[in-house]
Amino acid sequence: MFESRCGVCCNSCERRNTVNCQGCLAMEKPFWGGECKVKSCCEGKQLNHCGECPVFPCATLSSMGKDYGYDSAPLIETCKKWASNK
């Protein structure tokens, strides 16, 4: 069962309660109040998560969080796993 659009495992996120995040599946906007390009893209294409997209993994997902020092490889692997569990 997928937990997010991008591969973040929300149920095991240590920051979830601290930032009052309910997960992007349940929220109109991300907890920071801005826009998440990955969330917008998936919802615009009516996809549950990035792993369902024919251009997966795209540049948007692959570069997600890199400006803040995050590695997107684990997110991509999670989306692959979710896609294979259809």
N, C-alpha and C positions, 0 to 999 in steps of 0.2 A: 504494500500500500504506500503510495507516495505521500509525502508530507509537505512538499513545497513545489514550486515551479522549477527551481534551479538545482535541486539536489541537496539542499541543506536539510539535515535531519532535525526538524524542529523539536521533536519529542525528547531529544537528548541534548538540546542546546542549553548550556549553563547560563546564558544571558537572557533567556526568554522572559523570565519573571522580572528581572531587574529592569528591563526596558519596556515592560508591559506589552510584549509582542504576543499576539494570538495566532501568528502564522499567516502567510500571505494568502492562503486558501480561504481564510475567514475574514480578512481585512480588505477594505477597499484600497487603502494606501498603506505603504510600509510603515513600520513603527516610527521611522524618522520623519515621516510626513512628506517626503519628496516623492520622486517617481523611481520605480525599479523598471529598467528597460526589459529585463528578462520576464518579469511578471506581466508587463504590458504586452509584450510580444506573444507569450503563450496564450493569454486571454484573448488577444486579437485574432489569433489563429484557431481558437477554441481547442487548445491542447491542455491536457492535464499537467504536463511537465515537458521540459526540453527534450527528453529522451524520445518523445513521440514525433519530433519534428524531422522532416526529410533532409534538412540541412544541418542536423546535429552532428557534432558540436560546432556551433557557429562562433564567429568572432566575439559576439556580445557575451555569451556564456564563458568562452575561453579567457576573456580579459576581465571578467567580473571580479572585483576586489583587488586586482593587482596593484592599483594605486595605493592601497593600504597594506600591502605586503602579504596578501592572502594568495594561496595557491588554488587555482580552480580545478586541478586534476581530480581531487576527491569528489567534487560536485559532479563532474562529468562521469566518473565511475559509478556514482550512485544513480544518476539518471539512466545509464546503460542497464544497471541492475533492475530498476523499476520497469524499463521498457521490455526487458526479457521476461518479466513476471506477469505479462498481460493475461 
